[in-house]
């Protein structure tokens, strides 16, 4: 059996806190459990690098939204590595690949009349 686990995408506008980690930990536990059972697991998540919270933080600091997103995305990746999270893919929402995949999924759902 193949298992897909999609973790929550944290806004890249401030440091992680215990609430973030507690909501993300369950996905990591599930991924580890299924891997121990010999299942094929794809565990993905990333930083949400788009949106108003990032723009507001950038204005407050006098920098670009990209600088804010870059800073916190790197901080998140470092934190998850130090904590031993087992993501197969940890990416960000502002990559061309992410945009392409989301558009493909949206169009498939639209074609099936699901949205």
C-alpha positions in Angstrom: 0.0 0.0 0.0 1.1 3.6 -0.7 0.5 6.2 1.9 0.4 10.0 1.3 0.7 12.3 4.2 0.3 16.0 3.7 1.4 18.1 6.6 0.1 21.6 7.3 1.9 24.5 5.5 3.1 27.0 8.0 3.0 30.7 7.1 6.6 32.0 6.6 6.0 35.2 8.6 7.3 34.4 12.0 9.2 31.8 14.0 7.6 28.4 14.8 6.0 27.9 18.2 4.8 24.9 20.2 1.3 25.1 18.6 2.8 24.7 15.1 4.9 21.8 16.2 2.1 20.0 18.0 -0.1 20.2 14.9 2.8 18.9 12.7 4.0 16.1 14.9 1.1 13.7 14.3 2.0 13.5 10.5 5.6 12.7 11.3 4.5 10.0 13.8 2.2 8.5 11.1 4.9 8.5 8.5 7.3 6.7 10.8 4.7 4.2 11.8 3.9 3.3 8.2 7.5 3.1 7.2 8.2 0.7 10.1 5.4 -1.5 8.7 7.2 -1.5 5.4 4.7 0.8 3.6 5.7 3.2 0.9 5.2 6.7 2.3 5.3 10.1 0.8 5.3 12.7 3.5 5.2 16.3 2.2 4.8 19.8 3.6 6.3 23.2 3.2 6.3 26.8 4.0 3.4 29.0 2.8 5.3 31.8 1.3 2.4 33.8 -0.1 -0.2 35.9 1.5 -1.1 39.0 3.6 0.7 38.0 6.8 4.0 37.9 5.0 3.4 41.2 3.2 2.4 42.9 6.5 5.6 41.6 8.2 7.7 42.8 5.3 6.2 46.3 5.5 6.8 46.4 9.3 10.5 45.5 8.7 11.0 47.5 5.6 12.1 44.6 3.5 10.5 42.6 0.6 8.0 39.8 1.2 10.5 37.4 -0.5 13.1 38.3 2.1 10.7 37.5 4.9 9.6 34.2 3.3 13.2 33.2 2.6 14.2 33.9 6.2 11.5 31.9 7.8 11.5 29.1 5.3 15.2 28.4 6.1 14.5 28.7 9.8 11.7 26.2 9.6 13.8 23.7 7.6 16.6 24.0 10.1 14.2 23.5 13.0 12.6 20.4 11.4 16.0 18.9 10.7 17.2 19.5 14.2 14.0 17.9 15.6 14.3 14.9 13.3 11.2 15.4 11.2 11.1 12.8 8.4 9.6 14.8 5.5 10.3 13.3 2.1 9.7 16.7 0.6 9.7 20.1 2.4 9.2 22.9 -0.1 7.5 26.2 -0.5 4.4 27.6 -2.1 6.2 30.2 -4.3 8.1 27.8 -6.5 7.3 27.2 -10.1 6.9 23.5 -9.5 4.4 24.1 -6.7 2.4 26.4 -8.9 2.3 23.9 -11.7 1.2 21.0 -9.5 -1.5 23.0 -7.9 -2.8 24.1 -11.3 -2.8 20.6 -12.6 -4.8 19.3 -9.5 -7.2 22.2 -9.8 -7.9 21.6 -13.5 -8.4 17.8 -12.9 -11.0 18.6 -10.2 -12.6 21.2 -12.4 -12.8 18.8 -15.3 -14.5 16.2 -13.1 -17.0 18.8 -11.9 -15.8 18.6 -8.3 -15.2 22.4 -8.1 
